[in-house]
Amino acid sequence: MKPALTLLDRTLHLARYPQRKNETLQAWDAADEYLINHSHDMVLDPQRPILIFNDSFGALSCWFAEKGPVTSVSDSYIAQQGCRQNLAANALPDVTQFDCLAELPANPQLVLIKLPKNNRLLTWQLQQLCHLVPDDCIIIGAGKAKEIHTSTLKLCEKYLGETKTSLAVKKARLVFIKADKTLAKPMPAPKTWDVPEHGLTLTNHANVFSGESLDIGGRFLLEHIPQNPSLNNIIDLGCGNGVISLKAAQLNPQAKITSVDESYMAVASCQENAKLNLDNPEQIHAIVNNCLDGLEADWADLVLCNPPFHQQNAITDHIAWQMFCDAQQVLRPRGQLIVIGNRQLGYDEKMKRIFGNVKKIAQNSKFIIYLSGK
Ligand SMILES: C[S@@+](CC[C@H](N)C(=O)[O-])C[C@H]1O[C@@H](n2cnc3c(N)ncnc32)[C@H](O)[C@@H]1O
């Protein structure tokens, strides 16, 4: 791993979050470097906000922290923690951190957007900006050249204004957007759809996993959630819109469900879905967290988990590993972890290593559901 970002005679020490021994992935990318190189000699007003969207682990926030009042906007709790950690490691002042549903500071002078892969989130952010930015605001998007499609540029044109692109440097590209206030539209409502076979209505903010239809893995897991009056505390780890939590709550009305996700929009959707679908919405307590960090040990009866297989843009199994280790900690003796995964992901090996036992409880052509007991 490259330990530090050195650019323009300045060095920043940047790590991903959570920090891992033998990390092979960098905490910034070529698009960050391109944005920094392009913007470094801009004359900035020390009073007017600089908005940074979707900063992966705080590289951009660190770079700009001393140049003006920075507000970093991200849907990711992990990205926010990474940003905090890197600001502290470089002895830089704190920046304001907002989630994507928060009201943004008025009158920004500069907006830097790491273009998200999710077009619904991009559209949401472009629409927010169209309402917000003054005429003189400079807006620059950035991303991997191969991920900036014609459709990405069309969204920028449609929801914010005239859009031009730069040449590619180190396979990254910049996107320059001139805001046109006449394009401002009311913010879109969350997407809502029904899962009639389970009697559920699901509402989904823009960045929620599988926010336009039910995930096929989630659909299979729904059919295998235990119903047992002795279950008092159930955790839905990586809850997304809360579909698994809702079903667990319906089947086990005596149980308290703790739903955890690192996406603020997921947790907000899960909370809204509890109100939409349950007579007692208090049955679900949804929280933003990195896996089960900081939760007490030995209290949960059951952990249900449909793990993610990427962090930011990197495909990785370390989050699944952390989720299973954390589940082992918070489960009471004889508590159970139920995991769904694609056949080739090999979650059973991990569960066997952590719990000393694993069995298959269901499978179809794509997925297997495993159970380990503590
Ligand atoms: C495969 S989705 C499952 C969503 C939902 N449970 C379902 O079955 O449709 C995995 C979820 O894990 C969340 N996630 C990713 N990394 C996480 C982390 N470190 N801590 C908590 N949640 C995380 C993602 O935001 C995503 O919502």
The ligand as an SDF file (V2000), in Angstrom:
LIG
                    3D

 27 29  0  0  0  0  0  0  0  0999 V2000
  -26.5420   -7.1530    0.5710 C   0  0  0  0  0  0  0  0  0  0  0  0
  -27.1670   -5.7060    1.3910 S   0  0  0  0  0  0  0  0  0  0  0  0
  -28.4990   -6.4250    2.3430 C   0  0  0  0  0  0  0  0  0  0  0  0
  -29.6500   -5.4780    2.5580 C   0  0  0  0  0  0  0  0  0  0  0  0
  -30.9330   -6.1270    3.1450 C   0  0  0  0  0  0  0  0  0  0  0  0
  -30.6570   -6.7610    4.4220 N   0  0  0  0  0  0  0  0  0  0  0  0
  -31.5100   -7.1400    2.1740 C   0  0  0  0  0  0  0  0  0  0  0  0
  -31.3930   -8.3400    2.4470 O   0  0  0  0  0  0  0  0  0  0  0  0
  -32.0590   -6.7150    1.1290 O   0  0  0  0  0  0  0  0  0  0  0  0
  -25.8930   -5.3910    2.5540 C   0  0  0  0  0  0  0  0  0  0  0  0
  -26.1030   -4.1600    3.4190 C   0  0  0  0  0  0  0  0  0  0  0  0
  -24.9550   -4.0320    4.2870 O   0  0  0  0  0  0  0  0  0  0  0  0
  -24.6720   -2.6590    4.4690 C   0  0  0  0  0  0  0  0  0  0  0  0
  -23.2800   -2.5180    4.9340 N   0  0  0  0  0  0  0  0  0  0  0  0
  -22.1480   -2.4790    4.1890 C   0  0  0  0  0  0  0  0  0  0  0  0
  -21.0760   -2.3500    4.9740 N   0  0  0  0  0  0  0  0  0  0  0  0
  -21.5280   -2.2990    6.2490 C   0  0  0  0  0  0  0  0  0  0  0  0
  -20.8910   -2.1530    7.5040 C   0  0  0  0  0  0  0  0  0  0  0  0
  -19.5770   -2.0740    7.5940 N   0  0  0  0  0  0  0  0  0  0  0  0
  -21.6540   -2.1140    8.6120 N   0  0  0  0  0  0  0  0  0  0  0  0
  -23.0170   -2.1960    8.5220 C   0  0  0  0  0  0  0  0  0  0  0  0
  -23.6680   -2.3390    7.3490 N   0  0  0  0  0  0  0  0  0  0  0  0
  -22.9430   -2.3980    6.2360 C   0  0  0  0  0  0  0  0  0  0  0  0
  -24.9550   -2.0470    3.0990 C   0  0  0  0  0  0  0  0  0  0  0  0
  -25.1930   -0.6540    3.1940 O   0  0  0  0  0  0  0  0  0  0  0  0
  -26.1870   -2.8400    2.6430 C   0  0  0  0  0  0  0  0  0  0  0  0
  -27.3770   -2.1860    3.0000 O   0  0  0  0  0  0  0  0  0  0  0  0
  1  2  1  0
  2  3  1  0
  2 10  1  0
  3  4  1  0
  4  5  1  0
  5  6  1  0
  5  7  1  0
  7  8  2  0
  7  9  1  0
 10 11  1  0
 11 12  1  0
 11 26  1  0
 12 13  1  0
 13 14  1  0
 13 24  1  0
 14 15  1  0
 14 23  1  0
 15 16  2  0
 16 17  1  0
 17 18  1  0
 17 23  2  0
 18 19  1  0
 18 20  2  0
 20 21  1  0
 21 22  2  0
 22 23  1  0
 24 25  1  0
 24 26  1  0
 26 27  1  0
M  CHG  2   2   1   9  -1
M  END
$$$$
